[in-house]
Amino acid sequence: MIGTVSTDEKAELARSAGADERPFSTHARLCGQVKRLCGGVNVIYDGVGKSTFEAGFDCLRPRGYMVVFGQSSGKPAPVDPQTLE
């Protein structure tokens, strides 16, 4: 399990909750880090919204799922279906 975090304190909480890896969500190369760790992910649970949506979407494997359950940073922009592979 990968748990993205924004602070060292949250990294420790994620580790104690079982996250194997804890890359920083504010890091510009988040998707590259995730793909290096596991080649992409099957599921993303995003409780942040606008500021993390696009990077999370890019980390998905083909036919992966993205569950958006919150929008604390705002509503993500609509997805153009032509960008889906």
C-alpha positions in Angstrom: 0.0 0.0 0.0 1.2 3.5 -0.9 0.0 6.4 1.2 0.9 9.8 -0.2 1.5 12.4 2.5 2.3 16.1 2.8 4.3 16.2 6.1 6.7 14.1 8.0 4.1 13.7 10.8 1.6 12.4 8.3 4.2 10.0 6.9 4.6 8.5 10.4 0.8 8.2 10.7 0.6 6.5 7.3 3.4 4.1 8.3 1.7 3.2 11.5 -1.6 2.5 9.5 0.2 0.1 7.3 1.5 2.1 4.3 4.6 0.4 2.8 5.7 3.5 0.9 4.9 7.2 1.7 5.9 9.5 -1.1 5.1 13.2 -0.6 2.0 14.3 -2.5 3.5 17.8 -3.0 6.5 16.4 -4.8 6.5 17.3 -8.5 7.5 13.8 -9.5 4.9 11.8 -7.6 3.7 9.7 -10.5 7.3 8.8 -11.4 7.9 7.7 -7.9 4.8 5.6 -7.8 5.5 4.0 -11.2 9.1 3.2 -10.1 7.8 1.5 -6.9 5.2 -0.7 -8.6 4.6 0.2 -12.2 1.4 2.1 -11.4 -1.6 1.3 -9.2 -4.9 -0.4 -9.6 -6.9 1.8 -7.3 -6.6 5.3 -6.0 -8.7 6.7 -3.1 -8.5 10.5 -3.3 -9.9 12.6 -0.5 -8.1 15.8 -1.6 -9.5 16.6 -5.0 -8.2 19.4 -7.3 -4.6 19.5 -6.2 -4.0 15.8 -6.4 -6.5 14.5 -8.9 -4.4 14.8 -12.1 -1.2 13.3 -10.6 -3.3 10.4 -9.2 -5.0 9.8 -12.4 -1.7 9.6 -14.2 -0.5 7.0 -11.7 -3.2 4.5 -12.6 -2.6 1.3 -14.5 -4.8 0.7 -17.5 -8.4 -0.1 -16.3 -7.5 1.2 -12.9 -10.1 2.8 -10.6 -10.1 6.2 -9.0 -12.4 6.8 -6.1 -12.8 10.5 -5.3 -14.5 10.9 -1.9 -13.6 14.4 -1.0 -12.7 17.8 -2.4 -10.8 19.6 0.3 -8.7 21.4 -2.3 -11.6 22.0 -4.7 -13.4 20.3 -7.4 -11.2 18.6 -10.1 -11.6 19.6 -13.7 -13.7 17.4 -15.9 -11.9 14.5 -17.6 -11.8 14.5 -21.4 -12.8 10.9 -22.4 -10.5 11.0 -25.4 -7.5 11.0 -23.0 -8.5 7.6 -21.6 -6.5 4.7 -22.9 
